[in-house]
Amino acid sequence: MAKLLNLQEWANSIYSTPPSLSTLRRWVREGRIYPAPELHGKEYKLMPDSIYVDPSKKNLRLKPKHRKLPATGTLLERLRHDEKASTLRR
């Protein structure tokens, strides 16, 4: 298991000019550091390989490569071809 670092040690290892401790604490509260640091007493401890995640970036989620179409066709295809939809069970 890797040795846990506090916020200041982590920032010194990642950034040439690290942000202030208050900024680092705000990032933790806002969930901008992954994996999330743990509070040990009065200070946060995190893994050395933790990264900063910018929440304003849209491509954080993995996109599926290919979605399989339903066997009966999509709703738009059924409407175009005037096919009846199967009845709903209640």
C-alpha positions in Angstrom: 0.0 0.0 0.0 1.3 3.4 -0.9 2.0 6.0 1.7 -0.8 8.6 2.1 0.1 12.3 1.5 -1.5 15.4 3.0 -2.8 18.0 0.6 0.2 20.3 0.8 2.7 17.4 0.1 0.5 16.2 -2.8 0.3 19.7 -4.3 4.1 20.1 -4.0 4.7 16.9 -5.9 2.2 17.7 -8.7 2.5 21.5 -9.3 5.6 23.7 -9.7 3.8 26.5 -7.9 1.1 24.8 -5.7 -2.2 26.4 -4.9 -2.9 27.6 -1.4 -4.2 25.2 1.2 -7.6 26.9 1.3 -7.9 26.3 -2.5 -6.9 22.6 -2.1 -9.5 22.2 0.7 -12.2 23.8 -1.5 -11.3 21.4 -4.3 -11.8 18.5 -1.9 -15.2 19.7 -0.8 -16.2 20.3 -4.4 -15.1 16.8 -5.5 -12.4 17.9 -7.9 -9.7 15.5 -6.7 -10.0 11.8 -7.7 -9.9 9.5 -5.8 -11.5 11.5 -3.1 -9.2 12.3 -0.1 -10.1 11.0 3.3 -10.3 13.2 6.4 -7.9 11.9 9.1 -8.3 14.0 12.2 -8.0 17.6 11.0 -6.2 17.1 7.7 -7.0 15.3 4.4 -4.9 12.4 3.3 -4.8 11.2 -0.3 -3.0 8.7 -2.6 0.1 9.9 -4.4 -1.5 9.1 -7.8 -4.6 11.2 -7.2 -5.4 13.7 -9.9 -7.3 17.0 -10.3 -10.5 16.6 -12.3 -12.0 19.7 -13.9 -15.8 19.4 -13.6 -16.4 21.9 -16.4 -15.1 19.4 -19.0 -17.8 17.5 -20.7 -15.9 14.3 -21.6 -15.5 12.9 -18.1 -17.9 10.0 -18.8 -17.0 7.1 -21.0 -19.2 6.9 -24.0 -20.5 3.5 -25.3 -18.8 2.6 -28.6 -21.9 1.1 -30.2 -25.5 0.9 -29.1 -27.4 -2.1 -30.3 -30.7 -1.2 -32.0 -33.8 -3.1 -30.8 -34.8 -6.1 -32.9 -38.2 -4.7 -33.7 -36.7 -1.4 -34.9 -36.7 2.0 -33.3 -39.9 3.9 -32.5 -39.2 6.2 -35.4 -38.8 3.3 -37.8 -42.1 1.8 -36.6 -43.9 5.1 -37.0 -42.5 5.6 -40.5 -43.6 2.2 -41.7 -47.0 2.3 -39.9 -46.3 -0.8 -37.9 -48.4 -1.4 -34.8 -46.5 -1.3 -31.5 -47.0 -4.3 -29.3 -49.6 -3.9 -26.7 -48.5 -2.9 -23.2 -49.2 -5.3 -20.3 -50.7 -3.7 -17.3 
